[in-house]
């Protein structure tokens, strides 16, 4: 990791630790305390660290560098859930009770998020989910204290179906065997109308040898007529699912398709020029002032472009500050809920709006085609078109 990033994270951690002492009522009145709980270690560490950079960068941008709203100082309390649901649950409870957090943001993992949702309801405090993806977070496990700036599995799925949903196409899916993977495939299948999903392959999250799974995928597709596609939905470190291409998929006329990812993971995309999919974010795709500012600041600070989850953290910060400005710093939960329902706010992806019914942020996605450019270490997603929120029929899945 870049040295500046490590320095920034160390400073954040030091700030966080200074806030863990008992909070006086007088101090509390002058502060807005935000717990940021996500994976700073564990399999999703890279995602969590990007979110940290983006969130703090976004708070700074949204407050004009003051880190103040309504005369109150924003205090961020960082906590590492290590990707463990039980730990995330206990950290959130401690943040609300011991640290007197007014609002919480996170986590990285869908499994951790699902464990945390009841805690927000118990303490009657807002949890702004970023970037956990599983549909059930704003679906059947949702409660009124949950908002999400991160995209949902269905938003991922519907946008990716744009690239693969053609008559005469047979699709097999490869996903991790937990909430993120299973919810993603379920939503993808629902979005596919013209093609046919002929096989679903689920593998452990820590899989490094994909040979057996790849063979099952090949067997399901090799004799099918027409176009044949393996759609990969995978997150985190560890094994590289794109290694299945080494089994000579071209011999059977099988293509690989996938969505967006962080830049290091997209190095694997260079072997698939012309591959199409849809992504939540790539720094070169959105054209708006907030993205321009974030990209410029990130290059200044880190000599590199912002990544996938940096944009997510920045978006969460924009949502928090927009809501707090509207309440003039009032952190009363019911007032914040009323303010945030239907609220629009600017992000690096353009305007997002929290849907009143389930508090999911409606947002654009980006249909891309991979180009190989020697100047970049990764496969470059070239924009085919922006898929606007109004074009995606995202079902309301909660039961309340």
KEROVO-392083 format. One line per field, with one value per residue (C-alpha): residue number from 1; residue in three letters; chain; x, y, z. Coordinates in Angstrom, 2 decimals. Each point is the difference from the previous one (the first is absolute). Layout:
<pts>
seq = c(NUM/...)
type = c(ALA/...)
mol = c(A/...)
x = c(X/...)
y = c(Y/...)
z = c(Z/...)
</pts>
This chain:
<pts>
seq = c(1/2/3/4/5/6/7/8/9/10/11/12/13/14/15/16/17/18/19/20/21/22/23/24/25/26/27/28/29/30/31/32/33/34/35/36/37/38/39/40/41/42/43/44/45/46/47/48/49/50/51/52/53/54/55/56/57/58/59/60/61/62/63/64/65/66/67/68/69/70/71/72/73/74/75/76/77/78/79/80/81/82/83/84/85/86/87/88/89/90/91/92/93/94/95/96/97/98/99/100/101/102/103/104/105/106/107/108/109/110/111/112/113/114/115/116/117/118/119/120/121/122/123/124/125/126/127/128/129/130/131/132/133/134/135/136/137/138/139/140/141/142/143/144/145/146/147/148/149/150/151/152/153/154/155/156/157/158/159/160/161/162/163/164/165/166/167/168/169/170/171/172/173/174/175/176/177/178/179/180/181/182/183/184/185/186/187/188/189/190/191/192/193/194/195/196/197/198/199/200/201/202/203/204/205/206/207/208/209/210/211/212/213/214/215/216/217/218/219/220/221/222/223/224/225/226/227/228/229/230/231/232/233/234/235/236/237/238/239/240/241/242/243/244/245/246/247/248/249/250/251/252/253/254/255/256/257/258/259/260/261/262/263/264/265/266/267/268/269/270/271/272/273/274/275/276/277/278/279/280/281/282/283/284/285/286/287/288/289/290/291/292/293/294/295/296/297/298/299/300/301/302/303/304/305/306/307/308/309/310/311/312/313/314/315/316/317/318/319/320/321/322/323/324/325/326/327/328/329/330/331/332/333/334/335/336/337/338/339/340/341/342/343/344/345/346/347/348/349/350/351/352/353/354/355/356/357/358/359/360/361/362/363/364/365/366/367/368/369/370/371/372/373/374/375/376/377/378/379/380/381/382/383/384/385/386/387/388/389/390/391/392/393/394/395/396/397/398/399/400)
type = c(UNK/UNK/UNK/UNK/UNK/UNK/UNK/UNK/UNK/UNK/UNK/UNK/UNK/UNK/UNK/UNK/UNK/UNK/UNK/UNK/UNK/UNK/UNK/UNK/UNK/UNK/UNK/UNK/UNK/UNK/UNK/UNK/UNK/UNK/UNK/UNK/UNK/UNK/UNK/UNK/UNK/UNK/UNK/UNK/UNK/UNK/UNK/UNK/UNK/UNK/UNK/UNK/UNK/UNK/UNK/UNK/UNK/UNK/UNK/UNK/UNK/UNK/UNK/UNK/UNK/UNK/UNK/UNK/UNK/UNK/UNK/UNK/UNK/UNK/UNK/UNK/UNK/UNK/UNK/UNK/UNK/UNK/UNK/UNK/UNK/UNK/UNK/UNK/UNK/UNK/UNK/UNK/UNK/UNK/UNK/UNK/UNK/UNK/UNK/UNK/UNK/UNK/UNK/UNK/UNK/UNK/UNK/UNK/UNK/UNK/UNK/UNK/UNK/UNK/UNK/UNK/UNK/UNK/UNK/UNK/UNK/UNK/UNK/UNK/UNK/UNK/UNK/UNK/UNK/UNK/UNK/UNK/UNK/UNK/UNK/UNK/UNK/UNK/UNK/UNK/UNK/UNK/UNK/UNK/UNK/UNK/UNK/UNK/UNK/UNK/UNK/UNK/UNK/UNK/UNK/UNK/UNK/UNK/UNK/UNK/UNK/UNK/UNK/UNK/UNK/UNK/UNK/UNK/UNK/UNK/UNK/UNK/UNK/UNK/UNK/UNK/UNK/UNK/UNK/UNK/UNK/UNK/UNK/UNK/UNK/UNK/UNK/UNK/UNK/UNK/UNK/UNK/UNK/UNK/UNK/UNK/UNK/UNK/UNK/UNK/UNK/UNK/UNK/UNK/UNK/UNK/UNK/UNK/UNK/UNK/UNK/UNK/UNK/UNK/UNK/UNK/UNK/UNK/UNK/UNK/UNK/UNK/UNK/UNK/UNK/UNK/UNK/UNK/UNK/UNK/UNK/UNK/UNK/UNK/UNK/UNK/UNK/UNK/UNK/UNK/UNK/UNK/UNK/UNK/UNK/UNK/UNK/UNK/UNK/UNK/UNK/UNK/UNK/UNK/UNK/UNK/UNK/UNK/UNK/UNK/UNK/UNK/UNK/UNK/UNK/UNK/UNK/UNK/UNK/UNK/UNK/UNK/UNK/UNK/UNK/UNK/UNK/UNK/UNK/UNK/UNK/UNK/UNK/UNK/UNK/UNK/UNK/UNK/UNK/UNK/UNK/UNK/UNK/UNK/UNK/UNK/UNK/UNK/UNK/UNK/UNK/UNK/UNK/UNK/UNK/UNK/UNK/UNK/UNK/UNK/UNK/UNK/UNK/UNK/UNK/UNK/UNK/UNK/UNK/UNK/UNK/UNK/UNK/UNK/UNK/UNK/UNK/UNK/UNK/UNK/UNK/UNK/UNK/UNK/UNK/UNK/UNK/UNK/UNK/UNK/UNK/UNK/UNK/UNK/UNK/UNK/UNK/UNK/UNK/UNK/UNK/UNK/UNK/UNK/UNK/UNK/UNK/UNK/UNK/UNK/UNK/UNK/UNK/UNK/UNK/UNK/UNK/UNK/UNK/UNK/UNK/UNK/UNK/UNK/UNK/UNK/UNK/UNK/UNK/UNK/UNK/UNK/UNK/UNK/UNK/UNK/UNK/UNK/UNK/UNK/UNK/UNK/UNK/UNK/UNK/UNK/UNK/UNK/UNK/UNK)
mol = c(A/A/A/A/A/A/A/A/A/A/A/A/A/A/A/A/A/A/A/A/A/A/A/A/A/A/A/A/A/A/A/A/A/A/A/A/A/A/A/A/A/A/A/A/A/A/A/A/A/A/A/A/A/A/A/A/A/A/A/A/A/A/A/A/A/A/A/A/A/A/A/A/A/A/A/A/A/A/A/A/A/A/A/A/A/A/A/A/A/A/A/A/A/A/A/A/A/A/A/A/A/A/A/A/A/A/A/A/A/A/A/A/A/A/A/A/A/A/A/A/A/A/A/A/A/A/A/A/A/A/A/A/A/A/A/A/A/A/A/A/A/A/A/A/A/A/A/A/A/A/A/A/A/A/A/A/A/A/A/A/A/A/A/A/A/A/A/A/A/A/A/A/A/A/A/A/A/A/A/A/A/A/A/A/A/A/A/A/A/A/A/A/A/A/A/A/A/A/A/A/A/A/A/A/A/A/A/A/A/A/A/A/A/A/A/A/A/A/A/A/A/A/A/A/A/A/A/A/A/A/A/A/A/A/A/A/A/A/A/A/A/A/A/A/A/A/A/A/A/A/A/A/A/A/A/A/A/A/A/A/A/A/A/A/A/A/A/A/A/A/A/A/A/A/A/A/A/A/A/A/A/A/A/A/A/A/A/A/A/A/A/A/A/A/A/A/A/A/A/A/A/A/A/A/A/A/A/A/A/A/A/A/A/A/A/A/A/A/A/A/A/A/A/A/A/A/A/A/A/A/A/A/A/A/A/A/A/A/A/A/A/A/A/A/A/A/A/A/A/A/A/A/A/A/A/A/A/A/A/A/A/A/A/A/A/A/A/A/A/A/A/A/A/A/A/A/A/A/A/A/A/A/A/A/A/A/A/A/A/A/A/A/A/A/A/A/A/A/A/A)
x = c(0.00/1.18/1.88/-2.31/-2.97/1.58/0.80/-3.58/-1.41/2.31/-1.19/-3.60/0.63/1.64/-2.96/-2.37/1.82/-0.12/-3.80/-0.36/0.20/-3.29/-1.92/-1.27/-3.45/1.52/2.46/-2.74/-2.08/2.84/0.71/-1.65/1.43/0.15/1.04/1.62/0.03/1.49/2.75/3.44/1.42/-1.24/-0.99/-1.63/2.78/0.74/-3.64/-0.22/3.16/-1.22/-3.31/1.85/1.94/-3.13/-2.16/2.44/0.74/-3.76/-0.61/2.74/-1.42/-3.61/0.86/2.36/2.93/-1.49/-1.22/-2.85/-3.77/-2.44/2.78/0.90/3.22/-0.19/1.82/0.64/0.50/1.67/-0.62/1.30/-2.54/2.60/-2.81/-1.50/-3.79/0.05/2.77/-1.77/-3.17/1.76/1.99/-3.17/-1.68/3.06/0.08/-3.61/0.17/3.57/1.25/-3.33/0.08/-2.81/0.17/1.97/1.39/1.06/0.74/1.94/-1.34/-3.63/0.20/1.14/-2.68/-2.79/1.25/0.03/-3.48/-1.86/2.45/-0.94/-3.66/0.65/1.83/-2.29/2.96/0.77/2.36/1.01/1.14/3.03/1.11/-1.68/-2.08/-2.43/-3.60/-1.31/1.61/-2.66/-2.31/-1.49/2.57/-0.46/-1.27/-0.75/3.38/1.88/1.05/2.39/2.19/1.67/-1.56/-2.20/0.42/-3.00/1.55/3.15/-2.00/-2.36/2.84/2.12/-2.94/0.07/3.23/-0.86/-3.78/-0.29/-2.14/1.85/2.49/0.69/1.44/1.65/0.82/3.00/-0.40/1.12/-2.16/-1.29/-2.54/1.84/0.36/-3.38/-2.00/1.94/-0.77/-3.65/-0.40/1.90/-2.25/-3.07/1.42/0.73/-3.01/1.29/3.06/-0.10/1.93/0.89/2.26/0.93/3.37/0.65/3.45/1.42/1.13/3.62/0.21/3.39/-0.35/-2.87/0.64/-2.93/-2.48/1.24/-0.46/-3.61/-0.54/1.54/-2.09/-3.17/0.78/2.20/-2.78/-2.38/-0.68/0.50/1.91/1.33/0.97/1.35/-1.01/2.31/-1.03/2.90/1.36/3.04/3.54/1.14/-0.53/-0.45/-3.17/1.16/2.54/-2.79/0.98/3.13/-2.20/-0.22/-3.54/0.46/0.14/-3.66/-0.94/-0.59/0.37/0.58/-2.04/0.03/-0.72/2.40/2.58/2.97/2.92/2.37/-2.70/-0.62/3.54/-1.53/-2.37/2.90/-0.19/-3.63/-0.02/-3.53/-1.57/-3.22/-1.64/-1.25/1.68/-0.91/2.98/3.21/1.70/-0.01/-3.71/-2.13/0.12/-0.99/1.65/0.06/1.82/2.40/0.81/0.47/2.22/2.15/0.36/0.85/2.70/1.41/0.07/0.88/1.34/-2.61/-3.69/-2.77/-1.32/-3.36/-0.59/1.57/-2.98/-2.37/1.51/-0.13/-3.68/-0.86/1.68/-1.96/-3.25/0.84/1.01/-2.93/-2.43/1.71/0.04/-3.73/-0.57/2.57/1.99/-2.95/0.70/-3.45/-0.53/-3.63/0.78/2.90/-2.20/-2.64/2.72/1.75/-3.09/-0.21/3.12/2.22/3.70/3.01/2.70/2.91/-2.60/-2.32/-3.29/-1.22/-3.43/-1.07/-3.21/-2.57/-1.31/3.29/2.65/2.03/1.95/-1.19/3.04/1.55/2.07/2.43/-0.07/3.63/2.16/3.58/2.83/3.63/2.23/3.74/0.00/-2.19/0.68/-3.67/-2.58/-1.56/-3.82/-1.11/-3.48/-2.65/-2.72/-1.15/-2.94/-2.05/-2.00/-3.22/0.79/0.33/-3.14/1.31/-2.64/-0.89/0.83/-0.69/-3.12/-0.73)
y = c(0.00/3.54/1.58/3.04/-2.31/-1.70/3.36/1.16/-3.18/0.29/3.55/-1.12/-2.81/2.42/2.35/-2.90/-1.22/3.48/-0.12/-3.25/1.65/0.69/2.79/2.87/1.38/3.42/-1.39/-2.02/3.12/1.44/-3.17/-2.25/-3.44/-2.38/-3.63/-1.44/-3.79/-2.05/-2.42/1.51/-3.53/-3.34/-1.15/3.32/2.18/1.75/1.04/1.28/2.09/1.61/0.79/1.67/2.26/0.87/0.64/2.38/1.70/0.40/1.48/2.52/0.91/0.22/2.29/2.21/-1.20/1.05/-3.42/1.97/-0.08/2.24/1.22/-3.55/-1.88/-3.29/-2.72/-3.29/-3.13/-2.74/-3.66/-3.14/-2.84/-2.28/-1.33/-1.88/0.32/-0.51/2.57/2.52/-0.43/0.61/2.95/1.71/-0.51/1.45/2.94/0.93/-0.63/0.71/2.40/1.84/-0.14/2.01/-1.94/-2.98/-0.74/-3.39/-2.85/-1.54/-3.56/-0.92/-2.69/2.55/2.45/-2.54/-0.61/3.75/0.91/-1.06/1.98/3.23/-0.79/-0.85/3.28/1.99/1.55/0.31/-2.42/1.24/-3.12/0.45/-2.05/-3.36/-1.15/-2.82/0.73/-1.20/3.03/2.24/-2.99/-2.49/0.77/3.78/2.32/3.73/0.95/-1.41/2.14/-1.09/2.03/-3.17/-1.68/-3.05/-3.43/0.76/3.26/-1.97/-2.77/2.06/2.11/-3.08/-1.70/2.85/-1.44/-3.70/-0.31/-0.94/-2.72/-3.25/0.61/-2.64/1.29/-1.75/1.95/-0.26/1.60/-0.20/-2.06/2.71/2.83/2.17/-2.79/-1.67/3.25/1.20/-3.08/-0.01/3.60/-0.65/-2.93/2.14/2.69/-2.41/-0.10/-1.17/-2.15/-3.16/-0.71/-3.70/-0.50/1.67/-0.75/1.08/-0.37/0.85/3.60/-1.09/-2.25/0.01/-3.08/0.53/-3.10/-2.14/2.89/1.07/-3.51/-0.03/3.35/-1.30/-3.17/2.07/2.22/-1.83/-1.70/2.96/1.72/3.72/2.39/-1.46/2.18/-0.53/2.98/0.43/1.79/-0.07/2.27/0.23/-1.29/-3.59/-2.01/1.39/-1.38/1.23/-2.83/-2.16/1.48/-2.18/-3.04/1.03/1.34/1.29/-3.60/-0.30/3.51/1.12/3.67/1.56/2.98/1.90/3.34/2.64/-0.40/1.70/0.86/-2.78/-2.62/1.51/-0.88/-3.40/1.75/0.75/-3.56/0.58/2.92/0.78/-1.55/1.80/0.56/2.73/1.72/2.13/2.30/0.56/3.35/0.81/-0.64/2.59/3.59/2.39/2.58/-2.23/-2.79/2.49/1.36/-3.45/-1.23/3.14/-0.14/-3.70/0.52/2.86/-2.03/-3.47/0.44/-2.49/-0.01/-0.68/-3.53/-1.77/0.22/3.43/1.34/-1.89/1.46/3.46/-0.49/-1.08/3.13/2.19/-1.60/0.49/3.65/0.83/-1.38/1.76/3.33/-0.34/-0.56/2.69/-2.56/-1.52/-3.73/-1.02/-3.34/0.47/3.42/-1.44/-2.80/2.47/2.13/-2.86/-1.72/1.19/2.14/0.62/0.68/0.42/-2.69/-0.92/-1.97/2.97/0.43/-2.80/-0.10/-2.08/-1.82/0.62/-3.58/-1.80/2.75/-1.45/2.62/0.12/0.57/-0.38/-3.00/-0.18/-2.47/-0.51/-1.84/-0.90/1.61/-0.97/3.06/-0.53/3.18/-1.68/-3.09/-0.98/-0.57/3.41/0.18/2.15/1.45/-1.55/1.99/1.26/-2.03/2.53/-0.84/0.74/-2.83/-2.67/-1.52/-0.78/-1.95/0.98/-3.15/0.93/-1.31/3.00)
z = c(0.00/-0.75/2.88/0.04/0.39/2.99/1.56/-0.54/1.52/2.99/0.58/-0.24/2.48/2.42/-0.26/0.55/3.11/1.49/-0.16/1.92/3.42/1.81/-1.66/2.13/-0.72/-0.64/-2.56/-1.63/-0.58/-2.09/-1.99/-2.55/0.59/-2.97/0.46/-3.12/0.32/-2.80/-1.00/0.53/0.25/-1.29/-3.51/-0.94/1.43/-3.32/-0.33/3.57/-0.26/-3.23/1.69/2.88/-2.36/-1.97/3.05/1.65/-3.31/-0.57/3.45/-0.64/-3.43/1.17/2.92/-1.99/2.07/3.34/1.21/1.61/-0.54/1.86/2.28/1.03/-0.67/-1.91/1.94/-1.81/2.09/-2.05/0.89/-1.73/-0.27/-1.68/-2.20/2.97/0.52/3.79/0.41/-2.21/2.02/3.32/-1.35/-1.18/3.38/1.72/-2.40/0.75/3.76/1.15/-2.67/-0.24/-3.81/-1.57/-3.26/-1.28/-3.48/-1.39/-0.27/-2.89/0.15/-0.67/2.67/2.58/-1.11/0.50/3.56/0.67/-1.22/3.18/2.13/-1.76/0.64/3.65/0.66/-2.33/-1.79/-3.71/-1.70/-3.45/-1.85/-2.24/-1.89/0.90/-2.98/0.91/-1.00/3.37/1.72/-1.53/-0.52/2.44/2.74/-0.23/2.70/-0.07/1.49/-3.00/-2.97/-2.73/-2.36/-1.29/-3.00/0.53/-1.58/-2.22/-1.24/-0.83/-1.63/-2.13/-1.35/-0.80/-1.69/-2.53/-1.41/0.06/-0.38/-3.66/-1.65/-0.60/2.83/2.65/3.29/2.93/3.16/2.32/3.43/3.61/2.31/2.34/-0.02/-2.53/-2.54/0.43/0.08/-3.02/-2.07/1.09/-1.13/-3.22/-0.89/0.62/-2.30/-2.87/-2.33/-3.41/0.77/2.14/3.21/-0.23/3.02/3.33/1.56/3.60/1.55/3.45/0.39/0.54/-3.08/-1.73/-2.23/-2.45/-2.11/1.17/-0.10/-3.43/-1.35/1.18/-1.71/-3.22/0.08/0.43/-3.00/-2.49/-1.97/-0.02/-3.33/-0.48/2.26/3.26/2.97/3.52/2.15/3.01/3.20/2.46/2.73/2.23/0.03/-0.32/-3.14/-3.48/-1.63/-3.40/0.06/-1.41/-3.39/0.20/-0.62/-3.66/0.08/-3.57/-1.19/0.96/-1.14/3.59/0.95/3.42/1.22/3.28/1.64/1.26/2.74/1.62/-2.28/1.19/-0.68/-3.43/-1.03/-0.86/-2.44/-2.36/-1.32/-1.07/-2.47/-1.11/3.12/0.92/3.34/2.27/2.91/2.99/-0.57/-1.93/0.39/-3.72/-0.59/1.91/-1.22/2.80/2.31/3.10/-1.83/-1.55/3.47/1.54/-2.83/0.13/3.78/-0.06/-2.62/2.08/3.22/-1.27/-3.56/-1.20/-0.98/2.51/-0.11/0.12/3.76/0.37/-1.92/2.29/3.15/-1.53/-0.92/3.56/1.36/-2.41/1.17/3.69/-0.37/-2.30/2.60/2.91/-1.84/-0.58/3.74/0.92/1.93/1.85/0.40/1.24/-1.70/-0.99/-1.42/-1.99/-1.35/-1.14/-1.57/-1.81/-1.40/-3.60/0.44/-3.03/0.40/-2.28/-0.26/-2.28/-1.99/-0.36/1.86/2.26/1.67/3.01/-0.91/2.71/0.08/0.81/0.30/-2.88/-1.93/-3.60/-2.20/-3.42/-1.10/-2.91/-2.91/-1.09/-2.50/0.95/-1.94/0.40/0.32/0.68/2.11/2.64/2.13/-0.19/-2.71/-0.65/0.08/-2.91/0.35/-2.20/1.73/3.38/1.28/1.92/3.12/-1.85/-2.45/2.68/1.50/3.48/1.92/3.55/1.97/3.61/1.71/2.23)
</pts>
